[in-house]
Amino acid sequence: MDFTISEKMRVILDMVNEFVDRELIPLEPAFLSRPMSEIAPIIMEKQKKVKQMELWGPCYPKELGGMGLNLMEHALVSEALGRTPLGHFVFWCQAPDVGNIELLEMFGNAEQKTTYLHPLVKGDIRSCFSMTEVNLAGSNPLLMDTTAVKEGDDYVINGQKWYTTSADGAQFAIVMAKTNPEAGPYLQASMIIVPCDTPGFNLVRNIPVMGHSGEGYFSHGEILYQNCRVPQTNLIGQEGQGFALAQERLGPGRIHHCMRWIGICNRAFDLLCARANERVITPDGRTLATRQIIQAWIAECAAEIQAARLMVLHAAWRIQNEGAKAAREEISMIKFKVANVMQQVIDTALQVHGGLGMTDDTILAFFFRHERAARIYDGADEVHKVSLAKQILKRYQ
Ligand SMILES: Cc1cc2nc3c(=O)[nH]c(=O)nc-3n(C[C@H](O)[C@H](O)[C@H](O)COP(=O)(O)OP(=O)(O)OC[C@H]3O[C@@H](n4cnc5c(N)ncnc54)[C@H](O)[C@@H]3O)c2cc1C
């Protein structure tokens, strides 16, 4: 296998890494301590710079205004951007918008592309994805109470969703709702575009997650759809295609997440090693780095990160060359493996920082709070493990 990074990608990665180091990491103290409304103008300035440098939307096709990188190339960019929580948002390849963009690009009709896709790719608007329900197990998407009933030329949507990430300030949601309750289980739901200013779209609250409600892009909304009426032309693809589209949306999305998590691992690891070298723990000036237990942690983290990284790159290679279906096992494997490696690396880095690690004076506590969710969203660990094991066991029947 050839691990060479092309000259083009080397240049791009150097530019991205330099931007992250010079422009974004210094913004983190303000990001951690000030309201989003205060730092939003600074973030917009950074986004402008990214556009000027022609690094905007790395994974979107050039015709749409992106850089046109393929999945393997974008994986490397995602790793570089993941080193800061601001990276993906400033370069405009952040979830959930990236998934919605891919979905609309593949399945949106011409009008949906003009009204929603093009402004979204440009960064003029934001979006959200509303599937998980408050009262039903999200791990089994077949369990769904939200309905979209036809009335005249419209759908009337009723239901209660939560964890609609970034709903606060979004211009539209892509909502999963049952349109065909009489059909077979996987053909009952559809995806429908709902502008967030539609009467009956009620953002009830930004859910407090690990003690923080967040704001704007960095938030998770609870939404009550109450007789929310949208034209039937807002349907994406065909009626009953909702689950099939959700699968399309999630495959490459898991590569984006996993490489972002590797970026987080790299950052936490850098902080861990720097702290170990610097922190004096004896009167004669010995540092934490002189202790074998810390050395073992460093070696173990390095090996785990490297293994996880190669797994993700291999999965990306397989998706790119053979399609998401062929890479099903690899996708499940990386989803739980990388989430757990990340959690372990962040935890170790935090431990090495002692009391400092618990504060917001480093980025570690933010990562610790926010990235715990990686083992839950886009399929909880257990769901992926069960699915992977079933596929493996089939080979032994
Ligand atoms: C930070 C964050 C962001 C999110 N963003 C979005 C979003 O933008 N849009 C959206 O629609 N949703 C979003 N979600 C929701 C997410 O997809 C769900 O939380 C997830 O699907 C799990 O559903 P649940 O929370 O209902 O847990 P449940 O389904 O109740 O599962 C609870 C636990 O049970 C175990 N479990 C479940 N099923 C099985 C099984 N078959 N075998 C063994 N164990 C099992 C797992 O340990 C699981 O963690 C987000 C969630 C989080 C935490």
The ligand as a Tripos MOL2 file, in Angstrom:
@<TRIPOS>MOLECULE
LIG
   53    58     1     0     0
SMALL
NO_CHARGES

@<TRIPOS>ATOM
      1 C1        -24.1010   15.2780   20.8250 C.3       1 LIG1
      2 C2        -25.1640   14.5760   20.0410 C.ar      1 LIG1
      3 C3        -25.5260   15.0800   18.8060 C.ar      1 LIG1
      4 C4        -26.5690   14.4880   18.0920 C.ar      1 LIG1
      5 N1        -26.9700   15.0460   16.9080 N.ar      1 LIG1
      6 C5        -28.0760   14.5560   16.2870 C.ar      1 LIG1
      7 C6        -28.6180   15.2280   15.1420 C.ar      1 LIG1
      8 O1        -28.0760   16.2390   14.6590 O.2       1 LIG1
      9 N2        -29.7850   14.7430   14.6100 N.ar      1 LIG1
     10 C7        -30.4200   13.6550   15.1340 C.ar      1 LIG1
     11 O2        -31.4470   13.2800   14.6070 O.2       1 LIG1
     12 N3        -29.9080   12.9960   16.2100 N.ar      1 LIG1
     13 C8        -28.7690   13.4270   16.8010 C.ar      1 LIG1
     14 N4        -28.2900   12.7960   17.9300 N.ar      1 LIG1
     15 C9        -29.0160   11.6760   18.4800 C.3       1 LIG1
     16 C10       -28.3020   10.3500   18.3350 C.3       1 LIG1
     17 O3        -28.3250    9.9330   16.9910 O.3       1 LIG1
     18 C11       -28.9570    9.3560   19.3170 C.3       1 LIG1
     19 O4        -28.6610    9.7830   20.6270 O.3       1 LIG1
     20 C12       -28.4820    7.9340   19.0740 C.3       1 LIG1
     21 O5        -29.0030    7.4170   17.8830 O.3       1 LIG1
     22 C13       -28.8970    6.9980   20.2350 C.3       1 LIG1
     23 O6        -30.2720    7.0750   20.4530 O.3       1 LIG1
     24 P1        -30.8200    7.3020   21.9470 P.3       1 LIG1
     25 O7        -30.1260    8.4940   22.5260 O.co2     1 LIG1
     26 O8        -32.2940    7.3470   21.8690 O.co2     1 LIG1
     27 O9        -30.3250    6.0670   22.7770 O.3       1 LIG1
     28 P2        -31.0600    4.6330   22.8690 P.3       1 LIG1
     29 O10       -31.4600    4.1670   21.5350 O.co2     1 LIG1
     30 O11       -32.0770    4.7060   23.9450 O.co2     1 LIG1
     31 O12       -29.8590    3.7280   23.3560 O.3       1 LIG1
     32 C14       -29.2800    3.8880   24.6490 C.3       1 LIG1
     33 C15       -28.1090    2.9510   24.8050 C.3       1 LIG1
     34 O13       -28.5720    1.6320   24.7140 O.3       1 LIG1
     35 C16       -27.6160    0.7890   24.1250 C.3       1 LIG1
     36 N5        -28.2260    0.1190   22.9590 N.ar      1 LIG1
     37 C17       -29.1280    0.6280   22.0950 C.ar      1 LIG1
     38 N6        -29.4750   -0.2700   21.1620 N.ar      1 LIG1
     39 C18       -28.7800   -1.3790   21.4390 C.ar      1 LIG1
     40 C19       -28.6940   -2.6700   20.8440 C.ar      1 LIG1
     41 N7        -29.3820   -2.9770   19.7240 N.pl3     1 LIG1
     42 N8        -27.8640   -3.5960   21.4000 N.ar      1 LIG1
     43 C20       -27.1490   -3.2810   22.5020 C.ar      1 LIG1
     44 N9        -27.1870   -2.0650   23.1080 N.ar      1 LIG1
     45 C21       -27.9920   -1.1500   22.5840 C.ar      1 LIG1
     46 C22       -26.4300    1.6920   23.7360 C.3       1 LIG1
     47 O14       -25.4730    1.6280   24.7590 O.3       1 LIG1
     48 C23       -27.0460    3.0650   23.7100 C.3       1 LIG1
     49 O15       -26.1100    4.0830   23.9970 O.3       1 LIG1
     50 C24       -27.2200   13.3540   18.6220 C.ar      1 LIG1
     51 C25       -26.8170   12.8320   19.8560 C.ar      1 LIG1
     52 C26       -25.8150   13.4330   20.5730 C.ar      1 LIG1
     53 C27       -25.4340   12.8620   21.9230 C.3       1 LIG1
@<TRIPOS>BOND
     1     1     2 1
     2     2     3 ar
     3     2    52 ar
     4     3     4 ar
     5     4     5 ar
     6     4    50 ar
     7     5     6 ar
     8     6     7 ar
     9     6    13 1
    10     7     8 2
    11     7     9 ar
    12     9    10 ar
    13    10    11 2
    14    10    12 ar
    15    12    13 ar
    16    13    14 ar
    17    14    15 1
    18    14    50 ar
    19    15    16 1
    20    16    17 1
    21    16    18 1
    22    18    19 1
    23    18    20 1
    24    20    21 1
    25    20    22 1
    26    22    23 1
    27    23    24 1
    28    24    25 2
    29    24    26 1
    30    24    27 1
    31    27    28 1
    32    28    29 2
    33    28    30 1
    34    28    31 1
    35    31    32 1
    36    32    33 1
    37    33    34 1
    38    33    48 1
    39    34    35 1
    40    35    36 1
    41    35    46 1
    42    36    37 ar
    43    36    45 ar
    44    37    38 ar
    45    38    39 ar
    46    39    40 ar
    47    39    45 ar
    48    40    41 1
    49    40    42 ar
    50    42    43 ar
    51    43    44 ar
    52    44    45 ar
    53    46    47 1
    54    46    48 1
    55    48    49 1
    56    50    51 ar
    57    51    52 ar
    58    52    53 1
@<TRIPOS>SUBSTRUCTURE
     1 LIG1         1 GROUP 0 **** ****
